[in-house]
Amino acid sequence: MLKYISDIKLREQIGASTNKVEAYNGFSKWLFFGGDGIISENDPEEQEKRIKYNDLVANAVIFQNVCDITLILWELSKEGYVFSKEDIVMLSPYLTRHIKRFGDYMIDLENIPQPIEEDIPV
């Protein structure tokens, strides 16, 4: 405890890690459909399934958000906008405003997404 109190770098590192975990937990809870994130089943297998399915949905949304952010950054870069690594570090994949949680979704399995370039010039 004394090391934590006396070491500012350690406190910053722990604070940053805690913030990331809390952001993910809030994001995951927001995606949990119905019941406000409460699992009402007493069956351990059902509980495990619900947790894993929620993590799967969260990971899929995070992946889509990262793809969308990357495409936007590429477009901005092509338009001449300049941003640094520090700018990109501040972006979060835990975006929810654009999601209709209880909406109707049409999935077009014939529409194959374009490959995404990972390296953004910064």
N, C-alpha and C positions, 0 to 999 in steps of 0.2 A: 504494500500500500504506500509506503514511504517513497519507493522508486517511482510509482505512478504520480504521486504528488510533486516530486522534485524534477521529473523529466518531461518537459513540455512537448518534445517530439513524440514520445511514447503516448502522451495524452491525445495529441493530434491524430496519430495513427489509429488508436483505439476508437476515438470519436468518429473518424472517417469510416472505419469498418462498421461500426455500430449503425451509422446513418445509412449505409448501403443495405445492410441486413433489414433494417426497419422499413426502408423504402420498398424492398422486395416483398416483405410481409404485408405491407399495406396494399400493394399492387395485387398480390395473390389473393388477399381477402376480398378485394373489390371484385375480382373475377369469380369468386366462389358464388355460384348461383343459388339463391334462395337460402333461407335459414340464417342469414347473417354470419356465415362461416361456421355455424354450429353443426356438428355431425350428430344426428339424432339416433343413429344405429348403435346398438350395443355389441354387434358382431365385429370382432377385430378385423376379419377379412374385408367386410364392407367398409370399415373405417379406412383401412389401408388403400382400398381401391379409390375411394373418394379423394383422398389426399394425393395419390399418384395421378389421378385424372386431372385434378386441379393444377398440379405441377406441370402436367403435359400441356394443358391449355395456356398456362402462364408462359411456358417456354415458347410455344408457338406464337403467341402475341409478341413476346420480346423479340423473337427472330424476325417477324414481319415488321415491327417497329424499326429494328436496326437496318433492315433492307430499305425501308422507306426513307429513313434519315440519310443513309448512304447515297441513295439516288438524288435526294434534294441537295446534299453537299456537292455531289458531282455537277449538278445543274448550276448551282451557284458559282462553283469554281470555273465552269465554262463561260459564265457571264462576266467573269472578271473579279468576283468577290474574293478577298483574301482573308483567310482565317488561320489561326495558329493551333498548335496541339492543345494549348491551354483552353481555347474556345471549345474544341471538340470534347475535352475531358468533362466539361460542364453539362454536356448533353446526357439525357437519361433515356433508357429504353423502356421505362415504366410509364409510358403515356397511355391515357385512357379516354381522353375527351372525344376521340374520333370513333370510339367503339359503341355500337348499339348492342348492349348486353342481351336484350330480350327481343332483338329484331329478327326479321326473316333474312336468311342469307342464301344466295344462289351460288352454287359451286360449279364452275365450268371446268371440267376435267380435261377438256381439249385445249384450254388456254395454258400454254407452257410459259412460265416467266422467263424473262431474259436473264442471262448470267450477270452477276453483279461483280464489278471490279472492287477489290478490297482496298487497294492502296489509293488514298485520297491525297492529292498533293497539298501538303501543309508546310 
